[in-house]
């Protein structure tokens, strides 16, 4: 079955960096767009970044220029490199793929930006 396993979250000071990974299995990873969403306390889940099967990327305005999404189709893994982190980036970050119209999610990884 489809599995998405995120890793790499943690506590970081403002201005710091974190790298997230999402290991995927159970589907033909290379042909699907992948995305990172995030959900802050008391807020709706929102798209942070997406990458197509061909490697084209898109970003939320709030993270543009600071976050970089990438994928390694040989390793069935999607990455999110986060730089210049701000307290407002604090959220649970979820890996996402839409298969046959249905969203599939990982368990999420907590990112906390605080001094």
SERO-4910 file (N, C-alpha, C, O; in steps of 0.05 Angstrom, whole numbers):
BEGIN
 pado doro    nc1    nc2    nc3   cac1   cac2   cac3    cc1    cc2    cc3    oc1    oc2    oc3
  Unk    A     17    -24      0      0      0      0     18     25      0     42     23      5
  Unk    A      5     48     -6     20     73     -7     30     80     21     15     80     41
  Unk    A     55     86     22     67     96     47     84    120     42    100    120     23
  Unk    A     82    140     59     98    164     58    109    168     86     94    170    106
  Unk    A    136    168     89    148    171    115    166    195    116    187    196    103
  Unk    A    158    215    131    174    240    133    195    237    156    191    223    175
  Unk    A    216    252    152    237    254    173    251    280    170    250    294    149
  Unk    A    266    288    191    283    311    190    273    336    205    287    356    206
  Unk    A    249    334    217    240    357    232    255    361    258    272    345    265
  Unk    A    249    383    272    262    388    297    259    417    306    243    432    294
  Unk    A    275    424    325    275    451    336    299    466    325    321    457    325
  Unk    A    294    490    314    315    506    303    311    535    310    288    544    313
  Unk    A    333    551    312    330    579    318    322    595    293    328    586    271
  Unk    A    310    618    297    304    635    274    329    640    258    350    645    269
  Unk    A    326    639    231    349    642    214    363    617    207    381    616    189
  Unk    A    356    595    220    369    569    216    358    554    193    341    564    178
  Unk    A    368    530    189    360    513    167    353    485    176    362    475    197
  Unk    A    335    472    161    328    444    166    323    431    138    315    444    119
  Unk    A    329    405    137    324    390    113    305    367    119    310    351    137
  Unk    A    282    367    105    263    346    109    265    326     86    272    333     63
  Unk    A    259    301     92    258    279     72    231    265     74    219    263     96
  Unk    A    222    254     52    198    237     51    204    213     34    208    215     10
  Unk    A    205    190     47    210    165     33    183    153     25    165    149     41
  Unk    A    180    148     -1    154    138    -12    157    109    -20    178    100    -29
  Unk    A    134     94    -18    133     67    -27    105     59    -34     86     73    -25
  Unk    A    101     38    -49     75     27    -55     62     39    -80     39     32    -86
  Unk    A     76     56    -94     66     66   -119     89     74   -137    112     75   -128
  Unk    A     84     79   -163    105     86   -182    112    115   -178    102    133   -191
  Unk    A    131    120   -160    138    146   -150    144    165   -173    136    189   -173
  Unk    A    159    156   -193    170    174   -213    150    188   -230    156    208   -243
  Unk    A    125    178   -232    106    190   -250     86    209   -236     69    221   -249
  Unk    A     89    212   -210     70    228   -195     82    254   -185    105    255   -175
  Unk    A     67    276   -187     75    300   -173     75    295   -143     58    280   -133
  Unk    A     93    308   -129     95    306   -100     93    334    -88     99    354   -101
  Unk    A     86    335    -63     83    361    -50     89    359    -20     87    338     -8
  Unk    A     96    382     -9     98    386     20     77    406     28     75    428     17
  Unk    A     61    398     47     41    415     60     50    420     89     67    406     99
  Unk    A     38    441    101     44    446    129     18    455    143      1    468    130
  Unk    A     17    450    169     -6    458    184      4    469    211     15    455    228
  Unk    A     -1    495    215      6    508    240    -17    505    259    -39    500    251
  Unk    A    -11    507    285    -32    505    305    -55    524    300    -51    548    297
  Unk    A    -79    513    300   -103    530    296   -108    540    268   -125    556    263
  Unk    A    -92    530    249    -94    539    221   -100    515    203    -95    492    210
  Unk    A   -109    521    179   -114    501    159    -88    491    147    -68    506    145
  Unk    A    -88    466    138    -65    456    123    -62    471     97    -82    477     83
  Unk    A    -37    478     90    -32    494     66     -9    482     51      9    470     62
  Unk    A    -10    487     25     12    478      7     37    495     12     35    520     12
  Unk    A     60    482     17     85    497     19    100    496     -7    110    517    -17
  Unk    A    102    472    -19    118    469    -44    109    444    -58    101    425    -46
  Unk    A    111    444    -85    105    421   -101    125    417   -123    139    436   -131
  Unk    A    128    392   -132    146    386   -154    133    366   -172    122    346   -163
  Unk    A    133    371   -198    121    353   -217    139    329   -222    162    328   -213
  Unk    A    129    310   -237    145    286   -244    169    294   -260    190    281   -259
  Unk    A    167    316   -275    189    325   -291    208    345   -277    228    353   -288
  Unk    A    201    351   -252    219    368   -236    212    397   -235    227    413   -223
  Unk    A    190    405   -247    181    433   -244    171    438   -216    158    420   -204
  Unk    A    177    461   -205    170    467   -177    152    491   -175    151    508   -192
  Unk    A    137    491   -153    121    515   -146    121    518   -116    124    498   -101
  Unk    A    118    543   -107    121    549    -79     99    568    -70     90    585    -85
  Unk    A     92    566    -44     75    586    -32     91    612    -31    116    611    -27
  Unk    A     78    634    -33     92    660    -33    108    663     -7    129    676     -6
  Unk    A     97    652     15    109    656     41    136    642     44    152    648     62
  Unk    A    142    622     27    167    607     29    185    611      5    207    601      4
  Unk    A    175    625    -15    190    628    -40    217    642    -34    218    662    -20
  Unk    A    238    631    -46    265    642    -41    279    631    -16    303    635    -13
  Unk    A    264    617      1    276    605     25    275    575     25    293    562     36
  Unk    A    254    563     13    251    534     13    257    524    -16    253    538    -36
  Unk    A    268    500    -17    273    486    -42    263    458    -41    272    442    -24
  Unk    A    245    451    -59    236    423    -61    250    409    -83    256    421   -104
  Unk    A    257    384    -79    270    368   -100    262    339    -96    250    331    -76
  Unk    A    269    323   -116    262    295   -115    284    278   -126    299    287   -144
  Unk    A    286    253   -116    305    234   -127    289    209   -134    282    193   -117
  Unk    A    283    206   -160    266    184   -168    279    157   -165    265    137   -162
  Unk    A    306    156   -165    320    131   -161    316    121   -132    318     97   -127
  Unk    A    312    140   -114    310    133    -85    281    136    -75    276    132    -51
  Unk    A    262    142    -93    234    146    -85    232    165    -61    218    160    -42
  Unk    A    246    187    -63    247    206    -41    243    235    -51    253    242    -72
  Unk    A    228    250    -35    225    279    -41    236    294    -17    233    285      6
  Unk    A    248    316    -23    262    332     -2    251    360      0    239    370    -19
  Unk    A    254    372     23    248    400     27    270    413     43    274    408     66
  Unk    A    286    429     29    308    444     42    296    471     51    285    486     34
  Unk    A    299    477     76    287    501     88    309    518    100    323    510    118
  Unk    A    312    542     89    332    561     99    319    587    110    295    591    105
  Unk    A    334    602    124    324    628    135    297    624    149    278    639    145
  Unk    A    295    604    166    270    597    179    261    618    197    277    632    211
  Unk    A    234    622    198    221    642    215    203    628    235    194    606    230
  Unk    A    196    642    257    177    630    276    151    622    262    139    602    270
  Unk    A    142    637    243    117    630    229    119    606    211     98    597    200
  Unk    A    142    595    208    145    569    194    139    545    212    138    522    203
  Unk    A    136    551    238    130    529    257    104    515    249     83    528    246
  Unk    A    105    489    245     82    474    236     89    444    235    112    437    238
  Unk    A     69    428    231     74    400    223     75    399    193     57    410    179
  Unk    A     96    387    183    100    386    154     93    358    144    102    338    155
  Unk    A     76    357    123     66    332    113     74    328     83     74    347     67
  Unk    A     82    304     77     87    296     50     61    287     37     44    275     50
  Unk    A     57    294     12     31    288     -2     35    278    -30     52    287    -45
  Unk    A     18    259    -37     15    251    -65    -15    246    -70    -29    236    -53
  Unk    A    -24    254    -94    -52    249   -101    -52    226   -121    -41    228   -143
  Unk    A    -65    205   -114    -67    181   -132    -96    175   -137   -112    171   -118
  Unk    A   -104    173   -163   -131    168   -171   -151    187   -156   -172    179   -148
  Unk    A   -143    212   -154   -159    233   -142   -160    233   -112   -173    251   -100
  Unk    A   -146    215    -99   -146    214    -70   -119    223    -59    -98    214    -68
  Unk    A   -121    241    -40    -97    250    -26    -86    229     -7   -101    217      9
  Unk    A    -60    225     -8    -47    207     11    -27    224     26    -13    240     15
  Unk    A    -26    218     52     -9    235     70     10    217     87      4    194     93
  Unk    A     32    229     93     49    216    113     39    224    141     19    237    144
  Unk    A     54    215    161     46    220    189     54    249    198     44    258    219
  Unk    A     71    261    183     79    289    189    104    289    206    111    270    221
  Unk    A    119    312    204    142    316    221    141    345    232    136    364    216
  Unk    A    146    348    257    143    374    270    168    391    265    190    382    269
  Unk    A    163    416    257    184    436    254    177    459    273    155    471    271
  Unk    A    195    465    291    191    487    310    214    507    307    237    499    309
  Unk    A    207    532    301    227    553    299    224    572    322    204    587    324
  Unk    A    243    571    340    241    587    364    269    592    376    287    575    374
  Unk    A    272    615    389    297    620    403    294    612    432    314    615    447
***
